[in-house]
Amino acid sequence: MIDPKKFINLLKNNNISFYCGVPDSILKGFSNEIEKTKNVKHIITPNEGLAISLAAGYNLSTDKLSCVYLQNSGLGNTINPISSIIHQKVYSIPLLLLIGWRGSPKIKDEPQHKVKGLITKSLLKLLDIKYIEISNDLKKIKNLINYAKVNSKPVAILVKKNQFKDKKSNNKISNGILRSNFISKLLNLIKKKTKIISTTGFTSRELFQLRSSKNYNLSKDFYMVGGMGHASSLALGVSITYKNEIICLDGDGALLMHLGSMNLIGHIANKNFKHVIFNNYCHESVGNQSTYSENIDFKLLSKSLGYKTYFRINTNKELEIKLKKFLKTNGPAMLEVKTKIGTLNNLTRPKKLIKLKNDFKDF
């Protein structure tokens, strides 16, 4: 395994001191080590395309390379700025991509990672990005960085699972309620024929596990096992023609990734649309890295974008009372739930996705 501190020192020695990107569990050790590293600038961005643009701007002002980190599921978000801004045939701006390679061949992984895992190298080739797979041969990394500088092109390093040593984050959120407690209470209170769309990460996994273990049968769920940031838009699409209640369970990091969906919801959503935001100020499922959401006033934000009502739950004491009020109100409505770090033991993942989709459609 590779010590992320040693890896970062190598980049610093090659004049790379600016880091930005979206956290990934494969790169958890790296991104958490960056938080502790002195004499570097580190910015966690809402989405991967934004990170590319940020790094391009940094290069324009300093003529230095940046390191942009992401998981390969977010590579699609980078295609536009890579192909239309930094590509050698456009502005020819160099940078280093550090990519967590989920679904890499011969490594067991989830269905949503397999497709992107198989095409990751092909995407990099189509974008004319030279890449290597990370190894302890640090000379290869140095040569890759030199190639980027000499040719003024982006380059990439692919990182498979368990290649970086883990480094724990210092970000600990202790106040608020457990997300799983809220989901349990919600499943007990919702109406018959309610449909739930849940965001990526622990939220969908907890909903699936609680639904299975408690045998709740009055409603159906669609689990966003991939497509971070798209849960609310998918839920909106369902709500346009579905006559009963639609509840989207979202996260602060996912919501910020594609914040424009809120504007669309506020303008076109019907009264059956309910939007729940679990806000723990971090990307919990990939290492607790900050989302910078602690200072956002979601009440003002939601109202300014057209939501009819807003509620906030901070403690277990007010959970049931405010949740009942939220469920009775007409949408589009937002409920912000202050959550703390922590998930269910032996957390499972949704399986038989085609069956789950068909059950959701036929409900």
Rosetta blueprint (number, residue, H / E / L):
1 M L
2 I E
3 D L
4 P H
5 K H
6 K H
7 F H
8 I H
9 N H
10 L H
11 L H
12 K H
13 N H
14 N L
15 N L
16 I L
17 S L
18 F E
19 Y E
20 C E
21 G E
22 V L
23 P L
24 D L
25 S L
26 I L
27 L L
28 K H
29 G H
30 F H
31 S H
32 N H
33 E H
34 I H
35 E H
36 K H
37 T L
38 K L
39 N L
40 V L
41 K E
42 H E
43 I E
44 I E
45 T L
46 P L
47 N L
48 E H
49 G H
50 L H
51 A H
52 I H
53 S H
54 L H
55 A H
56 A H
57 G H
58 Y H
59 N H
60 L H
61 S H
62 T H
63 D L
64 K L
65 L L
66 S L
67 C E
68 V E
69 Y E
70 L E
71 Q E
72 N H
73 S H
74 G H
75 L H
76 G H
77 N H
78 T H
79 I H
80 N H
81 P H
82 I H
83 S H
84 S H
85 I H
86 I H
87 H L
88 Q L
89 K L
90 V L
91 Y L
92 S L
93 I L
94 P L
95 L E
96 L E
97 L E
98 L E
99 I E
100 G E
101 W L
102 R L
103 G L
104 S L
105 P L
106 K L
107 I L
108 K L
109 D L
110 E L
111 P H
112 Q H
113 H H
114 K H
115 V H
116 K H
117 G H
118 L H
119 I H
120 T H
121 K H
122 S H
123 L H
124 L H
125 K H
126 L H
127 L L
128 D L
129 I L
130 K E
131 Y E
132 I E
133 E E
134 I L
135 S L
136 N L
137 D L
138 L H
139 K H
140 K H
141 I H
142 K H
143 N H
144 L H
145 I H
146 N H
147 Y H
148 A H
149 K H
150 V H
151 N H
152 S L
153 K L
154 P E
155 V E
156 A E
157 I E
158 L E
159 V E
160 K L
161 K L
162 N L
163 Q L
164 F E
165 K L
166 D L
167 K L
168 K L
169 S L
170 N L
171 N L
172 K L
173 I L
174 S L
175 N L
176 G L
177 I E
178 L L
179 R H
180 S H
181 N H
182 F H
183 I H
184 S H
185 K H
186 L H
187 L H
188 N H
189 L H
190 I L
191 K L
192 K L
193 K L
194 T L
195 K E
196 I E
197 I E
198 S E
199 T L
200 T L
201 G L
202 F H
203 T H
204 S H
205 R H
206 E H
207 L H
208 F H
209 Q H
210 L H
211 R H
212 S H
213 S H
214 K H
215 N L
216 Y L
217 N L
218 L L
219 S L
220 K E
221 D E
222 F E
223 Y E
224 M L
225 V L
226 G L
227 G L
228 M L
229 G L
230 H L
231 A H
232 S H
233 S H
234 L H
235 A H
236 L H
237 G H
238 V H
239 S H
240 I L
241 T L
242 Y L
243 K L
244 N L
245 E L
246 I E
247 I E
248 C E
249 L E
250 D E
251 G E
252 D H
253 G H
254 A H
255 L H
256 L H
257 M H
258 H L
259 L L
260 G H
261 S H
262 M H
263 N H
264 L H
265 I H
266 G H
267 H H
268 I H
269 A L
270 N L
271 K L
272 N L
273 F E
274 K E
275 H E
276 V E
277 I E
278 F E
279 N E
280 N L
281 Y L
282 C E
283 H E
284 E H
285 S H
286 V H
287 G L
288 N L
289 Q E
290 S E
291 T L
292 Y L
293 S L
294 E L
295 N L
296 I L
297 D L
298 F H
299 K H
300 L H
301 L H
302 S H
303 K H
304 S H
305 L L
306 G L
307 Y L
308 K L
309 T E
310 Y E
311 F E
312 R E
313 I E
314 N L
315 T L
316 N H
317 K H
318 E H
319 L H
320 E H
321 I H
322 K H
323 L H
324 K H
325 K H
326 F H
327 L H
328 K H
329 T L
330 N L
331 G L
332 P L
333 A E
334 M E
335 L E
336 E E
337 V E
338 K E
339 T E
340 K L
341 I L
342 G L
343 T L
344 L L
345 N L
346 N L
347 L L
348 T L
349 R L
350 P L
351 K L
352 K L
353 L H
354 I H
355 K H
356 L H
357 K H
358 N H
359 D H
360 F H
361 K H
362 D H
363 F L
